[in-house]
Structures are given as structure tokens and as C-alpha cells.
Amino acid sequence: MSTPTSLETRPKPISSALHRHPKGRLAALLTLPMVWLVGVYILAIVFLLITAFWETDPFTSKVKPGFTLDHFASLVTVPAYLSAALRTLGIALAVTAICAVLSIPLAIYMAKIARPWQRSVLAVMVTLPLWAGYLVKILSVRIVFSDGGFINSVFGPLGIKSPGYGVFVTVIALVYLWFPYMAIPVYTAVSQVSNNLFDASADLGAKGVRTILTVVVPLLKPALIAGSIFTFSLSLGDYLAAKFVGGSTQMIGTIIASNINLNPPVAAAFAVVPIVIVVVYLLAVRKSGAIENI
């Protein structure tokens, strides 16, 4: 006949042990995320930076360990590289500005004017691009602006023709891709703005546009910055849009893709450019509180 096991000798569950050891609980919570963050993500960036300093044999085109700053110097001294970097920066800024300008009136209408069913329909329309794959969205833009596409077929008889693949269509494609990342935080911020502020502005004689510029936009600054972090950084690192709808447009991503096999150190040096730009931007906006609200 077996004797009942005493409470002291019974195996204790892991939850009880973790409850008595806060450091163990913290370690169990953070171990896997930190392994991924440090062991995969950060180390990959470190190896990328190291490769940018390596040398390429001019005869065999093989990469060998070493230290040279020639690849970073070429980003400034080679006109094609410099123009591509400046063009990419301009496109990213244009995409961010267009998304911000479009999202503010849309968010105000959805949050303060639209009926519930209209709000639902608009929410579906805004988030619809997120439902499809990246290549599907890029190809849809390509078809719209192709020679036999939607614009030429519908508006061609009126004398309106597609601008053709280039910088303009690249900006349109990137706005189409990343607009939800700006519209969603802006809509959330507008929905939290009290209606009394709109009434007070109207009582003081401000019209609609002035109310938006002087009352709403200052309150939306954190949301706009939060959205811009996504639209700006995603546009800065994109290259498929330029490849499929950019025509001969060269961006940072396309130069990286073309050199990844031919000259990996140059590709690594160019890959550092968007990283540095995004880090500088994050440092510039960190005091706004937008990063904490992402």
C-alpha cells in the first residue's frame, strides 16, 4: 500500500518556480526574441557592414577580406550612384508627403462625417491593398499604366495617355502600396479628437480648411510621424516597383540587386545608405513620442 506523497516532495509546476524567480521569468520571456534579434537580424547587418569594407580582385572579380573605403567613396564620386541615391530619397519623401496629404481629409471624413456603413466600406477600401501579395499589386499598377492598359483604353479617345513607366508611375505604385500604413494611424488619431474642438473653431469663425490646418494637423503630428516612418523607410528600400514600373529609373534597391552577384562589397556599401538615412530620421523624430505610439 503506497503512502500519499507529501506536499513538500511533490513536483512543483514551472509556473510556480517562475513566479518565485522574476529574473528567470524575464529570461524565459525574452530569450527567443533576443536570439532572433541579436543572432539573426543584428549580426546580419554587422556582417553586411563588414563586407562593405572588403576588396574585389580586379582580375578574378572575387571578393577577399580586407579594408578599403573605395566602395563608400564611389557612392559620391560615381555620378550614377549619387543620382540614384538622391532620386531614391526624393521618391521616398514624395510618397510620404502624398500619403500624408491624402490621409488627413480621408481620416476626418471617416471619423467625423461618414455613416457607420460608409466608414466600413472606406476601411475595406483603404486596407484592400494589404490583402493581396506584393507582386500582385505591382503587376496591377503595371497593367493600368501599360500601353494597352486601363488609362489608354478608357481615356485614350479623350486625348489622355498613360505617362509611361518612369519616376511618376513609381511614386504612384509606392503610394498605392504603403498608403494604408499612413491612413490607419492618422484615422486612429482623428477619431480621438474631440468634436468640441471643431465646434469651438467654427464658433471663432474658422472655416473648414483653416480648422484642419490650425486645430487638427497639430494634434495629428505624432500619428503623421508614425505613419511616415513606415512609408518613408519602405519606399527607401523598395526596388521591385522601380524594376517593374520604373522603366529606366534607378533606385538604391535596383543598384544593390544588380551588384549583389557582380560586386557584393559595392552592394553592401549601398545597402548601408538607407539604413543610415532611416536611423538619422528616427533620431530626429524620437522626441515627438511617435515611436512609442507605433
N, C-alpha and C positions, 0 to 999 in steps of 0.2 A: 504494500500500500504506500503510494507516493505521498510525500508531505508537501503541502502548498508552499509555493515559492514566496519568500518574504518580499516586502516592498523594496528593501534595500538591494536585493540581489536581482530583481527584475531588470531586463534591459530597458534603458531609457530611450525614448524616441529622439530622433535627431533634432526635432523642433525644440525639445526641452534643453538640449545641450547648447543649441544656438541662442536660445533665449538667455542663458546664463553667461554667454560669451559674446558680447557685442562685436568685438573685433573679428571673431570667426564668422559671425553673421554678415558683416560687411565684406569680408573676403569672399565668402560664398556668393554674395550678390554681384561683386564686381570682377571676379576672376575671368569669366568667359568674355565679357565685353572688353576688358583691358587686353586680353590676349589678342582679340581681333584688332583693336585699335592700335596697339603698340606693335604687336608681332606681324601684322599684315599691312595695315594702312600706313603707319608712320615709317616703318622700315622700308616699305616700297618707295616712299618719297625720298628717304635718305639715300637709297641705292640709285635712284634716278638722279639725284643731285651729284652723287659721286661719278656716275657715268658721264655727266656733262663736262667733267674735267679731264676725261681720258683722251687719248690721242688716236688718230686714224692713220694707218700706214698709207701713204700716197700711192704706193705701187700695188699692194695687195688689197687695199680697202678694208683691211681687218682692223678691228678695234683692239687696242692694247692698253693696259693700265699705265697711267702716267699723270702728269699735271700740266694743263695748259689752259689759258684764258682766251685762246683764239676763238673758240666756239661762241663764247659770250660776246666777244668783240665783234664777231660777224653779224650779230643781231642789230648792230648800229651801223657798221661800215658797209654791209651789203644792202643796197637800196631796196631790193625786192623784199628782204626780211623786215626792214624797218617799215616799209609801206604796209606790209601785211599786218604787222603788229598794231600800227596806228589805225588801219582800217578796221581791224577786229575790235579795238577799243571804241571807235566811233559807232560801229554797228551795235555793240552791247549797250552803249549809252542811249542810242536812238530807240532800241527795243524797250529799254526800261522806261524812257520818257513816254513813249506811245502807250505802253501798258498802264502807266500811272494816269495819264490823261483820259484814257477810255474807262478805267475802273471807277473813278470818282463819281461821275454822273450816273453810271450804271448802279453803283452801290447805293447812292442816295435814292434812286427810284425804287430799287428792290426793297430797301429797308424802311422807307418812309412813305412811299406813294402807292406802290403796287399792291393789288389784292393778293390774298394768300395763294390762289391758283396761278396768278401771274408770276408771283415770286418763285413758285415751284418750277414753272416752265423755264424761267430765266436761269434758275440754279442748274437745271439739267443742261441747258444750252451752254452755260459757262464751263461746266465740268465735263462736257461731252468729249473734248479732245483728250482728256485723261483716260477715257475708256478704250481708246484704240492704241495700237502699237506705234512706236516712233516712226518706223519706216512707212507704215500705212498713212500717217499724217503727212509725211514729207512727200510721198508719191501723190497724195490727193492735191497738194498745192502745185506740184509739178504738172499734173494733168490740167488744172484750172488755167495755168498761165502758158501752156504749150501752144504751138501754132494752130493746132486743131482743137484746142480746149474750149472751156466754157466761155471765156471772155471773148475770144474771136468769133465763136459761133453765135453768141447772143448779141453782142454789141458791135460786131464787125460791120453789119449793114448800116449802123449809125455813124460809122467812121471812127469808132473807138477800138483800138487794137491793144493787144497784150504788150506790155513793155519788154517782154522777153526776159530770159534768165539773166540775173545780174544782182547787184547790191540791193536794189529796191525789192525784188522778189525775195531775196534772202532775209531782209528785215521783216517783210510780211510773214514769211514762214515762221520765223522765230517768235514773232508776236503771237501768231496762232498757236504755237507750241507752248509758250510759257505764260500766256495771259492769265490762266487760272491761278497761278502762284501769286499774282499780284491782286487779282479780283477778290479772292477769298479772304485774305486778311483785311483788306480795305472794307469789304462788306461787313465783316465782323465788327470793325471799329465804328462804322457808321451806325450800325444797329444799336450801339451802346451810347450814342449821342442823344441827349435828352431833347424831346420835341419842344421843350420850353425855350431852348436856345434859338430855335428857328422862329418861334413866336416873338421873342424879345427882339431879335434882329429886324423882323418885319415891323414891329411897333416903333422902332427907332428910324424907320424909313429906308432900310437897306433892301435892295432888290435881290432877286434870286442869285445872280452871278456874284454880287458883292458878298452876300451871305456865305456862299460857298468858299470864296477866297479868304474872307476875314474871320469866319467862325469855324467852318467845317475843316478846311485844309490844315490849319494849325493843330487841330485835335487829331488829325489823321497822320501826322508826321511819323510816329513810331510804326504804324501799320505800313505806310509807304516805304519806309526804310527796310522793314522786314521783308516786304514783297520784292523790293529792289535787290536784296541780297540774292534771291533765287533767280530773278530774271537776268540780272547782270552777270552773275557767275556762270549760269547755264549757257547764256549766249556767248560768253567769252571763251568757253571751252568747246563749243559746238564746231563740228566740221562737216557733218553729213548734209546739213542744209546748204552749205556753200557748194558741196560736191554735186548735189542733185538739182538745185535750182539757182545756183550762183553763177553758172556759166564759167567764165574765166576768173571769177572772183577768188582771190587767195586770202585765206584767213590763217590764224595761228594753227588751228587744228589741221588744215589741209597740208601745211608745210611739215608739221610733225608726222602726219600719216605718210607723206611722200619720202621722208628721210628715215623712218623708223627701221628700214632694212638697209638702205644705202649708206646712211651716216648716222648711226644711233647717238653719238655724242651731240651732234647738232640738234637732233630731235629732242634729246634730254634737256639741252640748254634752252630750247624754245619752249619746252613744257614748263620750265620754271617761271616764265614770264606771266602767264595767267595766275599762277599760284601767288606770286609776289603782288600782283595788282589786287587780287581778292583780299589778301592779308592786309594790305595797306588800307583798302576800303573798310574792312571790318574794324581795324583800329581807329579809323576816322569816325565811325558811327557807333562805337561801343558805348559812348556816354549818353546816347539818346534813349537807351533802355529797350531798343527794338530787338536786340539779340536775345534778351531774356524773355521776350514775348513770342519768340518763334515756336 
